[in-house]
């Protein structure tokens, strides 16, 4: 890149891949845009995107040329690429309630949803009772017994207070019942889906009434076999059947145990043991790209529990079942004698009752068993409602699994807002998934950064029409700016809402939103009602308006956050050793956050990913961001450090996956990485070792396992020290 927009000429546009005639038109439009707004970088990019000069059909080098040249030498925080309009802001969920309530709450100081967003977010932290009383009226949550209040602190053992005390409900009932709150009627489409390989067939649809009847049938069958409160596992892809099973388990007063379908038998066994599960729903196999991969065999290797087995394709299972196991067909047949098998009276419970046992990703050790209650879905739905603006009429697709937190988040975010859940029964890495997104009319598409990188590098989404998408959501790992530039450019630079949180929070603690300008790879705000501080190395909070880097400390009054763990000391994990702020014991989350000029937030990795290179602290994320653009052969990258066994400064190692067909030596990459790091981060940082690998180790949710790479590097350092 390296050119400012004033230096870009016709030959640059042609070199970026457009013909001469189109280059002439683009130059004329650029000059017109500059004439209108001048060289103010933010305003010029806003004008370029408003004029829709850049189209998805344009080659990516053209998008790069204009974006990077407009923002050349920009030093006012992360460059902004999407800007809210005042008219549209008033029609968002948050904007609408602000227009109704903020004139009363703020008086004359209230201006509009964009200008007053920060004030409203601060207000929601200081007055959570008022904020949550407003939001609960917006969501179709049915309480058998209404809460006595929003929040009380009578139980001093609960650092975060007691939320919605006294309330009785069944959150799954709220998912499947019709409601006038969100125009959620029985004939509305609740789920759309397609099987991999059926790309040219119509998308399948299920109405809310059909969903409710299927859920109730499964709930009746569960009652025939299990005792109330039993934990029942789900280990299968996130199909329509998996969603029905999940809701039925909760509706009938049992507890879901979430297990990702990619786990080996040993990992499945750990989760079944910790949760004390009584049975497991699974598939005979997983079908991807026409190939079958075993699943039932992994499940029965893990434990002798009763398994209910769903066929991956067709009507009958294609494996020999053990005597104690049941096919899906026989399981449903167990209620055929009932006069109304599709009707079920929900099991109502206290809001504190456990509905789902999920497990932490295990990136830093053994997975923690995290209990979700009936409160947890309210929190995650409220964040999707407020920050992703999920509404009735939206079609929300997010390739994930019920074994990871995004599975339940997606499910509840659709069914508690009146949006349609879009499921693709297959791999999200290929054209077939993209065509489903097009054909299903997806309006909100969730991604993880490694998925976007694959789409971009393979070109598999070329030629598709994604223009119904009004926003993307991204979570799971740090985003790459250039990959996000590519993704947003597919739909005329619609926003990518970055999300970062945790299973134990039931939500994200930082996100983007539609009331603030957005920057690639950055978060524009804490989520509504979330308070936090960024701590320096001595545990002291930085001022809220100061650019800084440090570990985050969450305010403990966090609606939806856990107050228990099944297999660990909750107090020790989340509170012990954390500093006190304004008479509050802060809650540990473990992320290192960077607050930029302008107040945007960037995740700089986990506290345990921090490096000390020559006495200077930095993060794996910072190193990776710089090295990612150091050579065109780089597909993926991971940075770790380790100290020699006999002491001394930590040494930096970089693991690299190179693009297919590229041929480059580790020594060449080492020189280029060193140059990039010394130019962009610190001239004292040195790359000690570069290793080219076929793939980086990841857990099933795509999170990078740096600890595995760190152990490899430690072993290498130890061997070298002996030599």
C-alpha positions as CSV (number, residue, x, y, z in Angstrom):
1,X,0.0,0.0,0.0
2,X,1.8,3.1,1.2
3,X,0.1,5.7,-1.0
4,X,-2.3,8.4,0.2
5,X,-5.5,8.8,-1.7
6,X,-4.3,12.0,-3.3
7,X,-1.5,10.0,-4.9
8,X,-3.7,7.3,-6.4
9,X,-3.9,7.5,-10.1
10,X,-5.4,5.6,-13.1
11,X,-2.5,3.3,-13.3
12,X,-3.0,2.2,-9.7
13,X,-6.6,1.4,-10.3
14,X,-5.8,-0.7,-13.4
15,X,-3.0,-2.4,-11.5
16,X,-5.5,-3.3,-8.8
17,X,-7.5,-5.3,-11.4
18,X,-10.1,-3.1,-13.1
19,X,-10.4,-2.2,-16.8
20,X,-9.5,1.3,-18.1
21,X,-13.1,2.4,-18.7
22,X,-14.1,1.5,-15.1
23,X,-10.9,3.0,-13.8
24,X,-11.8,6.3,-15.5
25,X,-15.3,6.2,-13.9
26,X,-13.8,5.4,-10.5
27,X,-11.3,8.3,-10.7
28,X,-14.1,10.7,-11.6
29,X,-16.2,9.5,-8.7
30,X,-13.2,9.7,-6.3
31,X,-12.5,13.3,-7.4
32,X,-16.2,14.1,-6.9
33,X,-16.1,12.6,-3.4
34,X,-13.0,14.6,-2.5
35,X,-14.6,17.7,-3.9
36,X,-17.6,17.2,-1.7
37,X,-15.9,16.3,1.7
38,X,-12.2,17.2,1.2
39,X,-9.4,15.0,2.6
40,X,-10.9,14.3,6.0
41,X,-10.2,10.6,6.1
42,X,-13.3,9.4,8.0
43,X,-15.6,11.6,5.9
44,X,-14.0,10.6,2.7
45,X,-14.3,6.9,3.4
46,X,-17.9,7.5,4.5
47,X,-18.6,9.2,1.1
48,X,-16.9,6.4,-0.8
49,X,-19.1,3.7,0.8
50,X,-22.2,5.9,0.6
51,X,-21.7,6.2,-3.2
52,X,-21.2,2.4,-3.4
53,X,-18.1,2.9,-5.6
54,X,-16.7,-0.5,-4.4
55,X,-18.7,-3.6,-5.3
56,X,-18.3,-7.2,-4.2
57,X,-17.4,-8.1,-7.8
58,X,-14.4,-5.8,-7.7
59,X,-11.1,-7.6,-7.0
60,X,-9.9,-7.4,-3.4
61,X,-6.7,-5.5,-4.3
62,X,-9.0,-2.6,-5.4
63,X,-10.8,-2.5,-2.0
64,X,-7.4,-2.7,-0.3
65,X,-6.0,0.2,-2.5
66,X,-8.8,2.6,-1.7
67,X,-9.3,1.7,2.0
68,X,-5.6,1.8,2.9
69,X,-4.9,4.9,0.8
70,X,-7.8,6.8,2.3
71,X,-6.6,5.9,5.8
72,X,-2.8,6.3,5.0
73,X,-1.0,7.7,8.0
74,X,-4.1,7.8,10.2
75,X,-3.4,8.2,13.9
76,X,-6.7,8.8,15.6
77,X,-7.5,5.3,16.7
78,X,-8.6,2.4,14.5
79,X,-9.9,3.6,11.1
80,X,-13.7,3.6,10.9
81,X,-15.4,1.9,8.0
82,X,-19.1,2.0,8.9
83,X,-21.2,4.9,10.2
84,X,-24.7,4.9,11.6
85,X,-27.4,7.1,10.1
86,X,-29.7,9.1,12.4
87,X,-32.8,7.9,10.7
88,X,-31.9,4.2,10.8
89,X,-30.6,4.5,14.3
90,X,-34.1,5.4,15.5
91,X,-35.5,2.2,14.1
92,X,-33.0,-0.1,15.9
93,X,-34.1,-1.9,19.0
94,X,-31.9,0.2,21.2
95,X,-32.6,3.5,19.4
96,X,-36.3,2.9,19.7
97,X,-36.3,2.4,23.5
98,X,-33.9,5.4,23.8
99,X,-36.3,7.6,21.9
100,X,-39.1,6.5,24.2
101,X,-37.4,6.5,27.6
102,X,-34.3,8.7,27.5
103,X,-36.1,12.1,27.3
104,X,-37.7,11.2,30.7
105,X,-34.5,9.8,32.1
106,X,-32.0,12.4,30.9
107,X,-34.2,15.4,30.4
108,X,-32.8,18.1,28.1
109,X,-29.4,16.4,27.9
110,X,-30.8,13.7,25.6
111,X,-30.1,14.4,21.9
112,X,-30.6,11.3,19.8
113,X,-29.7,7.5,19.8
114,X,-26.2,8.2,18.3
115,X,-25.2,11.2,20.3
116,X,-26.5,9.8,23.6
117,X,-25.5,6.2,23.3
118,X,-22.5,6.4,25.6
119,X,-24.6,8.2,28.3
120,X,-27.3,5.5,28.0
121,X,-24.7,2.7,28.3
122,X,-23.2,4.3,31.5
123,X,-26.8,4.8,32.8
124,X,-27.5,1.1,32.3
125,X,-24.4,0.2,34.4
126,X,-25.3,2.7,37.2
127,X,-29.1,1.8,37.1
128,X,-29.4,-1.8,36.0
129,X,-32.8,-2.1,37.6
130,X,-34.2,0.6,35.3
131,X,-32.5,-0.7,32.2
132,X,-33.5,-4.4,32.7
133,X,-37.1,-3.4,33.5
134,X,-37.3,-1.7,30.1
135,X,-35.7,-4.6,28.2
136,X,-37.8,-7.3,29.8
137,X,-40.9,-5.6,28.5
138,X,-39.4,-5.8,25.0
139,X,-38.8,-9.6,25.1
140,X,-41.6,-12.3,25.0
141,X,-40.6,-13.9,28.3
142,X,-43.5,-15.6,30.0
143,X,-43.3,-15.7,33.8
144,X,-45.7,-18.0,35.7
145,X,-44.7,-15.9,38.7
146,X,-43.3,-12.4,38.0
147,X,-40.0,-11.4,39.8
148,X,-40.4,-9.5,43.0
149,X,-37.8,-7.0,41.8
150,X,-35.0,-6.8,39.2
151,X,-32.1,-7.1,41.6
152,X,-31.5,-7.5,45.3
153,X,-28.4,-8.0,47.5
154,X,-29.9,-9.8,50.5
155,X,-27.8,-12.9,49.9
156,X,-24.3,-11.6,50.6
157,X,-22.7,-14.8,49.3
158,X,-23.7,-13.8,45.8
159,X,-21.3,-11.1,44.8
160,X,-23.3,-10.2,41.7
161,X,-26.6,-9.9,43.6
162,X,-29.8,-11.9,43.1
163,X,-31.4,-11.3,39.7
164,X,-35.2,-11.5,39.2
165,X,-35.7,-13.1,42.6
166,X,-38.9,-15.0,43.2
167,X,-39.7,-15.5,39.5
168,X,-40.9,-18.8,38.1
169,X,-40.8,-19.7,34.4
170,X,-39.7,-22.2,31.8
171,X,-37.5,-20.4,29.3
172,X,-38.1,-23.1,26.6
173,X,-41.8,-22.4,26.8
174,X,-41.1,-18.7,26.0
175,X,-39.2,-20.0,22.9
176,X,-42.0,-22.1,21.5
177,X,-45.2,-20.1,22.4
178,X,-46.7,-17.5,20.2
179,X,-46.6,-13.9,21.3
180,X,-47.8,-10.5,20.2
181,X,-44.7,-8.9,21.8
182,X,-42.5,-9.6,18.8
183,X,-45.1,-10.5,16.1
184,X,-44.3,-14.1,16.8
185,X,-47.3,-16.0,15.5
186,X,-47.9,-19.7,15.0
187,X,-47.5,-19.5,11.2
188,X,-44.2,-17.6,11.4
189,X,-41.2,-19.5,10.1
190,X,-39.1,-20.5,13.1
191,X,-36.4,-22.5,11.3
192,X,-35.0,-22.8,7.8
193,X,-32.4,-25.4,6.9
194,X,-30.8,-27.3,4.1
195,X,-28.8,-30.6,3.9
196,X,-25.3,-30.5,2.4
197,X,-25.4,-31.6,-1.2
198,X,-29.0,-30.3,-1.8
199,X,-27.8,-26.9,-3.0
200,X,-30.3,-26.7,-5.9
201,X,-33.3,-27.8,-3.8
202,X,-35.7,-25.4,-2.0
203,X,-34.8,-24.4,1.6
204,X,-36.8,-26.4,4.2
205,X,-39.0,-24.5,6.6
206,X,-40.6,-25.2,9.9
207,X,-43.3,-22.9,11.5
208,X,-43.4,-22.0,15.1
209,X,-46.5,-24.3,15.6
210,X,-44.6,-27.2,14.0
211,X,-41.6,-26.6,16.2
212,X,-43.7,-26.4,19.3
213,X,-45.5,-29.7,18.5
214,X,-42.2,-31.5,17.8
215,X,-40.6,-30.2,21.0
216,X,-43.6,-31.3,23.1
217,X,-43.6,-34.8,21.5
218,X,-40.0,-35.2,22.5
219,X,-40.7,-33.8,26.0
220,X,-43.4,-36.5,26.4
221,X,-41.0,-39.2,25.4
222,X,-38.4,-37.9,27.8
223,X,-40.9,-38.1,30.7
224,X,-41.4,-41.8,29.9
225,X,-37.7,-42.6,30.5
226,X,-36.1,-40.2,32.9
227,X,-36.6,-38.6,36.3
228,X,-37.0,-34.8,36.7
229,X,-33.7,-33.0,37.0
230,X,-31.7,-35.7,35.2
231,X,-28.8,-34.4,33.1
232,X,-29.2,-35.6,29.4
233,X,-26.3,-35.0,27.0
234,X,-26.5,-33.9,23.3
235,X,-23.5,-34.8,21.1
236,X,-24.3,-34.2,17.5
237,X,-24.2,-31.5,14.8
238,X,-26.6,-28.5,15.3
239,X,-29.4,-29.8,13.2
240,X,-33.1,-29.1,13.4
241,X,-33.5,-32.3,15.4
242,X,-30.7,-31.2,17.8
243,X,-32.5,-27.9,18.4
244,X,-35.8,-29.7,19.1
245,X,-34.1,-32.1,21.6
246,X,-32.4,-29.2,23.4
247,X,-35.7,-27.3,23.8
248,X,-37.6,-30.4,24.9
249,X,-35.0,-31.3,27.6
250,X,-35.4,-27.8,29.1
251,X,-39.2,-27.7,28.6
252,X,-39.6,-31.0,30.5
253,X,-37.5,-29.9,33.5
254,X,-34.3,-31.8,32.7
255,X,-30.8,-30.5,32.2
256,X,-28.9,-30.3,28.8
257,X,-25.3,-31.4,28.9
258,X,-23.6,-29.7,25.9
259,X,-20.9,-31.7,24.1
260,X,-19.2,-30.7,20.8
261,X,-19.5,-33.3,18.1
262,X,-15.8,-33.1,17.3
263,X,-14.6,-34.4,20.6
264,X,-12.7,-37.7,21.0
265,X,-14.1,-40.4,23.2
266,X,-11.9,-39.4,26.2
267,X,-13.2,-35.8,26.1
268,X,-16.8,-37.0,25.8
269,X,-16.2,-39.2,28.8
270,X,-14.9,-36.4,31.0
271,X,-18.0,-34.3,30.3
272,X,-20.4,-37.1,30.9
273,X,-18.7,-37.9,34.2
274,X,-18.5,-34.4,35.5
275,X,-22.2,-33.7,34.6
276,X,-23.4,-37.1,35.9
277,X,-25.4,-37.5,32.7
278,X,-28.0,-40.3,32.6
279,X,-28.2,-40.6,28.8
280,X,-27.0,-39.0,25.5
281,X,-28.6,-38.0,22.2
282,X,-26.2,-38.6,19.3
283,X,-26.1,-39.4,15.6
284,X,-24.9,-42.6,13.9
285,X,-22.4,-40.6,12.0
286,X,-21.5,-37.1,10.7
287,X,-21.8,-36.6,6.9
288,X,-19.4,-34.0,5.3
289,X,-18.7,-33.7,1.6
290,X,-20.4,-37.1,0.9
291,X,-18.1,-38.9,3.5
292,X,-19.3,-40.4,6.7
293,X,-17.3,-39.9,9.9
294,X,-18.2,-42.0,13.0
295,X,-19.9,-40.4,16.0
296,X,-21.9,-43.2,17.7
297,X,-18.8,-45.3,18.0
298,X,-17.0,-42.5,19.9
299,X,-20.0,-42.0,22.2
300,X,-20.2,-45.7,23.2
301,X,-16.5,-45.8,23.7
302,X,-16.8,-42.9,26.1
303,X,-19.4,-44.4,28.5
304,X,-22.0,-47.1,28.9
305,X,-24.9,-44.6,29.1
306,X,-28.2,-45.1,27.2
307,X,-27.8,-43.5,23.8
308,X,-30.7,-42.3,21.6
309,X,-29.4,-42.4,18.1
310,X,-30.5,-40.2,15.2
311,X,-29.7,-41.2,11.6
312,X,-27.5,-38.7,9.9
313,X,-29.4,-39.3,6.6
314,X,-32.5,-41.3,5.8
315,X,-35.0,-42.9,8.1
316,X,-33.0,-45.6,9.8
317,X,-29.7,-45.7,11.7
318,X,-26.8,-47.3,9.8
319,X,-25.0,-48.8,12.8
320,X,-25.7,-51.8,15.1
321,X,-27.0,-50.5,18.4
322,X,-26.3,-51.9,21.8
323,X,-29.2,-53.5,23.7
324,X,-29.7,-50.5,26.0
325,X,-29.7,-48.0,23.2
326,X,-32.7,-46.7,21.1
327,X,-33.1,-45.4,17.6
328,X,-34.7,-42.0,17.2
329,X,-37.7,-43.7,15.5
330,X,-38.3,-46.1,18.4
331,X,-37.8,-43.2,20.9
332,X,-40.6,-41.2,19.3
333,X,-42.8,-44.3,19.0
334,X,-42.8,-44.6,22.8
335,X,-45.5,-41.8,22.9
336,X,-47.6,-42.9,20.0
337,X,-50.2,-44.3,22.5
338,X,-50.9,-40.9,24.1
339,X,-54.1,-39.2,23.0
340,X,-52.2,-35.9,22.5
341,X,-48.5,-36.7,22.0
342,X,-47.8,-33.2,20.6
343,X,-49.1,-31.4,23.8
344,X,-47.0,-31.0,26.9
345,X,-47.5,-28.9,30.0
346,X,-44.2,-27.1,30.8
347,X,-42.3,-27.8,34.0
348,X,-42.0,-24.4,35.7
349,X,-39.0,-23.7,37.8
350,X,-37.3,-21.1,39.9
351,X,-35.2,-18.8,37.7
352,X,-32.1,-20.1,39.4
353,X,-32.7,-23.7,38.3
354,X,-30.1,-25.2,36.1
355,X,-31.1,-25.8,32.4
356,X,-27.8,-26.5,30.7
357,X,-24.3,-27.6,31.7
358,X,-21.7,-26.2,29.3
359,X,-18.0,-26.4,29.4
360,X,-15.3,-23.8,29.0
361,X,-13.2,-24.1,25.9
362,X,-10.3,-25.6,27.8
363,X,-7.7,-23.4,26.2
364,X,-5.9,-23.0,29.5
365,X,-6.5,-26.4,31.1
366,X,-9.2,-28.8,32.1
367,X,-12.7,-27.6,31.0
368,X,-14.8,-26.0,33.7
369,X,-18.4,-27.2,34.0
370,X,-20.5,-24.1,33.8
371,X,-24.2,-24.1,34.8
372,X,-26.7,-22.0,32.8
373,X,-30.0,-21.3,34.5
374,X,-33.3,-19.9,33.1
375,X,-31.7,-16.4,33.6
376,X,-28.8,-17.1,31.2
377,X,-30.8,-17.1,28.0
378,X,-32.4,-13.8,29.0
379,X,-29.0,-12.2,29.2
380,X,-27.6,-13.5,25.9
381,X,-30.9,-12.7,24.0
382,X,-30.9,-9.2,25.4
383,X,-27.4,-8.6,24.1
384,X,-28.3,-9.9,20.7
385,X,-31.5,-7.8,20.7
386,X,-29.5,-4.6,21.8
387,X,-26.2,-5.0,20.0
388,X,-27.0,-7.2,16.9
389,X,-30.5,-5.6,16.7
390,X,-32.1,-9.0,16.1
391,X,-35.7,-8.5,15.3
392,X,-38.8,-10.3,14.0
393,X,-38.2,-10.9,10.3
394,X,-34.5,-11.4,10.6
395,X,-32.9,-14.7,9.5
396,X,-30.0,-15.4,11.7
397,X,-27.3,-17.9,10.7
398,X,-24.2,-18.8,12.7
399,X,-22.2,-22.0,11.9
400,X,-21.7,-23.4,15.4
401,X,-22.6,-26.3,17.7
402,X,-24.7,-26.9,20.8
403,X,-21.5,-28.0,22.5
404,X,-20.2,-24.4,22.4
405,X,-21.8,-21.4,24.0
406,X,-22.7,-19.9,20.6
407,X,-25.1,-22.8,20.0
408,X,-27.5,-21.9,22.8
409,X,-26.9,-18.2,22.3
410,X,-28.0,-18.5,18.6
411,X,-31.0,-20.7,19.5
412,X,-32.3,-18.3,22.2
413,X,-31.5,-15.2,20.3
414,X,-33.8,-16.3,17.5
415,X,-36.7,-17.9,19.4
416,X,-36.9,-15.1,22.1
417,X,-37.0,-12.3,19.5
418,X,-39.2,-13.8,16.7
419,X,-36.3,-14.1,14.3
420,X,-35.8,-17.2,12.1
421,X,-33.0,-19.6,12.9
422,X,-31.1,-20.7,9.8
423,X,-29.2,-24.0,10.0
424,X,-26.9,-25.6,7.3
425,X,-26.4,-29.3,7.8
426,X,-22.9,-29.5,6.5
427,X,-19.6,-27.8,6.3
428,X,-19.5,-24.0,6.4
429,X,-16.2,-24.0,4.5
430,X,-17.6,-24.5,1.0
431,X,-19.7,-22.8,-1.7
432,X,-22.8,-24.9,-0.6
433,X,-22.9,-23.0,2.7
434,X,-22.7,-19.7,1.0
435,X,-25.5,-20.6,-1.4
436,X,-27.7,-21.6,1.6
437,X,-27.0,-18.1,3.1
438,X,-28.1,-16.6,-0.2
439,X,-31.2,-18.8,-0.8
440,X,-32.4,-18.6,2.9
441,X,-32.3,-14.8,2.8
442,X,-30.0,-14.6,5.8
443,X,-29.9,-11.1,7.2
444,X,-27.5,-11.6,10.1
445,X,-24.5,-13.9,9.5
446,X,-22.2,-15.0,12.3
447,X,-18.6,-16.0,11.6
448,X,-15.3,-16.8,13.2
449,X,-12.1,-15.2,11.8
450,X,-10.5,-18.4,10.7
451,X,-13.7,-19.2,8.7
452,X,-13.5,-15.8,6.9
453,X,-9.8,-16.4,6.2
454,X,-10.7,-19.6,4.4
455,X,-13.6,-18.1,2.4
456,X,-11.2,-15.3,1.3
457,X,-8.2,-17.5,0.4
458,X,-10.2,-20.1,-1.5
459,X,-12.6,-17.8,-3.3
460,X,-15.4,-20.3,-2.6
461,X,-18.1,-17.6,-2.1
462,X,-17.5,-16.0,-5.5
463,X,-20.6,-15.2,-7.5
464,X,-23.1,-15.3,-4.6
465,X,-25.6,-12.7,-3.8
466,X,-25.4,-11.9,-0.1
467,X,-27.0,-8.4,-0.3
468,X,-29.9,-9.3,2.1
469,X,-27.2,-9.5,4.9
470,X,-27.5,-6.3,7.0
471,X,-24.7,-7.2,9.3
472,X,-22.2,-9.8,10.3
473,X,-21.2,-10.9,13.8
474,X,-17.8,-12.2,14.6
475,X,-16.5,-14.0,17.7
476,X,-14.1,-16.8,18.9
477,X,-10.7,-15.2,18.3
478,X,-9.1,-11.9,17.3
479,X,-10.2,-10.7,13.8
480,X,-7.8,-9.8,11.0
481,X,-8.4,-6.4,9.6
482,X,-7.8,-7.3,5.9
483,X,-10.0,-10.4,6.2
484,X,-12.8,-8.3,7.6
485,X,-12.2,-5.7,4.9
486,X,-12.9,-8.5,2.4
487,X,-16.0,-9.8,4.3
488,X,-17.6,-6.4,4.7
489,X,-16.9,-5.6,1.0
490,X,-19.1,-8.5,0.0
491,X,-22.2,-6.5,1.0
492,X,-21.3,-2.8,0.3
493,X,-19.5,-2.4,3.7
494,X,-22.2,-3.5,6.1
495,X,-21.0,-3.6,9.7
496,X,-19.2,-6.6,11.3
497,X,-20.3,-6.6,15.0
498,X,-17.4,-7.9,17.0
499,X,-18.4,-9.9,20.1
500,X,-16.2,-11.1,23.0
501,X,-17.4,-12.7,26.2
502,X,-17.5,-16.1,27.8
503,X,-19.7,-19.1,28.6
504,X,-19.6,-18.1,32.3
505,X,-21.0,-14.7,31.5
506,X,-23.9,-16.0,29.3
507,X,-23.0,-13.2,26.9
508,X,-20.4,-10.8,25.6
509,X,-18.9,-8.1,27.8
510,X,-17.7,-6.0,24.8
511,X,-19.4,-5.7,21.4
512,X,-20.1,-3.4,18.5
513,X,-23.5,-2.0,17.9
514,X,-25.5,0.0,15.3
515,X,-25.4,3.3,17.2
516,X,-21.6,3.9,16.9
517,X,-19.2,3.9,14.0
518,X,-17.4,0.6,13.6
519,X,-13.7,-0.3,13.0
520,X,-12.4,-3.6,11.7
521,X,-11.2,-5.9,14.4
522,X,-12.3,-3.6,17.2
523,X,-15.1,-3.3,19.8
524,X,-16.9,0.0,20.1
525,X,-18.4,-0.4,23.6
526,X,-19.0,-2.5,26.7
527,X,-22.3,-4.3,26.4
528,X,-25.4,-2.7,27.9
529,X,-25.3,-2.8,31.7
530,X,-21.7,-4.1,31.7
531,X,-19.1,-2.2,33.7
532,X,-15.4,-2.9,33.8
533,X,-12.0,-1.3,34.3
534,X,-8.7,-1.9,32.7
535,X,-6.0,-2.6,35.3
536,X,-2.3,-1.7,35.2
537,X,0.4,-4.1,36.3
538,X,-0.2,-3.2,40.0
539,X,-3.9,-3.8,39.8
540,X,-4.9,-0.2,39.7
541,X,-7.5,0.9,37.2
542,X,-6.6,3.3,34.4
543,X,-8.9,6.3,34.0
544,X,-11.9,5.4,31.7
545,X,-10.9,7.9,29.0
546,X,-7.2,7.0,28.9
547,X,-5.6,4.9,26.1
548,X,-4.0,1.9,27.8
549,X,-3.4,-1.8,27.8
550,X,-4.1,-4.1,30.7
551,X,-6.1,-7.0,32.2
552,X,-9.8,-6.4,32.5
553,X,-11.7,-6.4,35.8
554,X,-15.4,-6.8,35.4
555,X,-17.9,-5.2,37.8
556,X,-19.5,-8.1,39.7
557,X,-23.1,-6.9,39.3
558,X,-23.3,-8.7,35.9
559,X,-26.7,-10.0,34.9
560,X,-26.5,-13.6,33.8
561,X,-23.0,-14.3,35.1
562,X,-22.4,-17.6,36.9
563,X,-22.4,-17.9,40.7
564,X,-21.3,-21.6,40.7
565,X,-19.1,-24.2,39.0
566,X,-19.7,-28.0,39.1
567,X,-16.0,-29.0,39.3
568,X,-14.1,-26.0,40.5
569,X,-14.2,-23.3,43.3
570,X,-16.1,-20.4,41.7
571,X,-14.8,-17.9,44.2
572,X,-11.2,-19.0,43.6
573,X,-11.5,-19.0,39.8
574,X,-13.3,-15.7,39.3
575,X,-12.7,-13.5,42.4
576,X,-9.7,-14.5,44.5
577,X,-6.8,-12.1,44.1
578,X,-8.7,-9.5,42.1
579,X,-8.5,-5.9,43.4
580,X,-11.4,-3.9,44.9
581,X,-12.8,-1.0,43.0
582,X,-15.4,1.4,44.5
583,X,-16.1,-1.1,47.3
584,X,-16.7,-3.9,44.6
585,X,-14.6,-7.0,44.4
586,X,-13.9,-7.1,40.6
587,X,-14.6,-10.3,38.7
588,X,-11.7,-12.0,36.8
589,X,-12.2,-12.7,33.1
590,X,-8.6,-13.0,31.9
591,X,-8.6,-10.9,28.8
592,X,-5.9,-8.3,28.0
593,X,-7.6,-5.3,26.5
594,X,-6.2,-2.3,24.7
595,X,-8.2,0.9,24.8
596,X,-7.3,3.0,21.8
597,X,-7.4,6.7,21.2
598,X,-11.1,7.4,20.6
599,X,-12.2,4.7,23.1
600,X,-12.3,1.6,20.9
601,X,-11.3,-1.7,22.4
602,X,-9.0,-4.4,21.0
603,X,-8.5,-7.8,22.6
604,X,-4.7,-8.4,23.0
605,X,-5.1,-12.0,24.0
606,X,-5.4,-13.7,27.3
607,X,-3.4,-12.8,30.4
608,X,-1.6,-16.1,30.1
609,X,-0.6,-15.2,26.5
610,X,1.4,-12.2,27.6
611,X,5.1,-12.4,26.7
612,X,8.1,-10.7,28.3
613,X,10.7,-10.1,25.5
614,X,13.8,-8.5,26.8
615,X,12.0,-7.0,29.8
616,X,9.2,-5.5,27.6
617,X,5.7,-6.9,27.8
618,X,3.7,-7.6,24.6
619,X,1.1,-10.1,23.5
620,X,0.8,-13.0,21.1
621,X,-1.9,-11.1,19.3
622,X,0.3,-8.0,18.7
623,X,3.1,-10.2,17.2
624,X,0.7,-12.1,15.0
625,X,-1.0,-9.0,13.7
626,X,2.3,-7.6,12.5
627,X,3.7,-10.8,11.1
628,X,0.4,-11.7,9.3
629,X,1.1,-9.1,6.6
630,X,4.9,-9.6,6.4
631,X,4.7,-12.0,3.6
632,X,2.1,-13.0,1.1
633,X,2.7,-16.7,1.6
634,X,1.3,-16.6,5.2
635,X,-2.1,-18.1,5.7
636,X,-2.2,-18.5,9.5
637,X,0.2,-17.6,12.2
638,X,0.7,-18.2,16.0
639,X,3.3,-16.6,18.3
640,X,4.5,-18.1,21.6
641,X,7.5,-17.5,23.9
642,X,9.4,-19.5,26.5
643,X,12.4,-18.9,28.8
644,X,15.4,-21.2,28.6
645,X,15.5,-23.9,31.3
646,X,18.5,-22.2,33.0
647,X,16.9,-18.8,33.1
648,X,17.2,-15.8,30.9
649,X,14.9,-13.7,28.8
650,X,11.9,-15.4,27.0
651,X,12.6,-16.3,23.4
652,X,10.0,-15.8,20.6
653,X,8.9,-18.6,18.3
654,X,6.4,-18.3,15.4
655,X,4.5,-21.2,13.9
656,X,3.2,-20.6,10.3
657,X,0.8,-22.2,8.0
658,X,1.6,-21.2,4.4
659,X,-0.8,-20.9,1.5
660,X,-1.2,-23.9,-0.7
661,X,1.3,-23.9,-3.6
662,X,3.6,-21.3,-1.9
663,X,7.2,-22.3,-1.3
664,X,9.2,-20.4,1.2
665,X,11.9,-21.3,3.8
666,X,11.7,-20.7,7.5
667,X,14.8,-18.6,7.4
668,X,13.3,-16.2,4.9
669,X,10.2,-15.9,7.0
670,X,12.3,-15.4,10.1
671,X,14.0,-12.4,8.5
672,X,10.8,-10.9,7.2
673,X,9.0,-11.4,10.5
674,X,11.9,-9.9,12.5
675,X,11.9,-6.8,10.2
676,X,8.2,-6.4,10.5
677,X,8.2,-6.7,14.3
678,X,11.2,-4.4,14.7
679,X,9.7,-1.8,12.4
680,X,6.1,-1.9,13.9
681,X,6.5,-3.0,17.5
682,X,9.9,-2.7,19.0
683,X,13.4,-2.8,17.5
684,X,14.7,-4.9,20.4
685,X,12.3,-7.8,19.7
686,X,13.9,-10.8,18.0
687,X,12.4,-13.9,16.4
688,X,14.4,-16.9,17.6
689,X,12.7,-19.7,15.6
690,X,10.1,-20.1,12.8
691,X,8.5,-23.4,12.1
692,X,6.2,-24.1,9.1
693,X,3.4,-26.5,10.0
694,X,0.5,-28.1,8.1
695,X,-2.1,-26.7,10.5
696,X,-2.4,-24.9,13.9
697,X,-3.9,-26.8,16.8
698,X,-7.4,-25.6,17.6
699,X,-10.3,-26.8,19.7
700,X,-13.6,-27.6,18.0
701,X,-14.8,-24.0,18.3
702,X,-11.8,-22.9,16.3
703,X,-10.0,-21.2,19.2
704,X,-6.2,-21.5,18.9
705,X,-4.4,-23.7,21.4
706,X,-1.3,-21.6,22.0
707,X,-0.4,-23.7,25.1
708,X,0.2,-26.7,22.9
709,X,2.6,-24.7,20.7
710,X,4.2,-23.2,23.8
711,X,4.9,-26.7,25.1
712,X,6.5,-27.7,21.7
713,X,8.7,-24.5,21.8
714,X,9.7,-25.2,25.4
715,X,10.8,-28.8,24.5
716,X,12.8,-27.4,21.5
717,X,14.5,-24.8,23.8
718,X,15.3,-27.5,26.3
719,X,16.9,-29.8,23.7
720,X,18.9,-26.9,22.2
721,X,20.2,-25.9,25.7
722,X,21.5,-29.5,26.2
723,X,23.3,-29.4,22.9
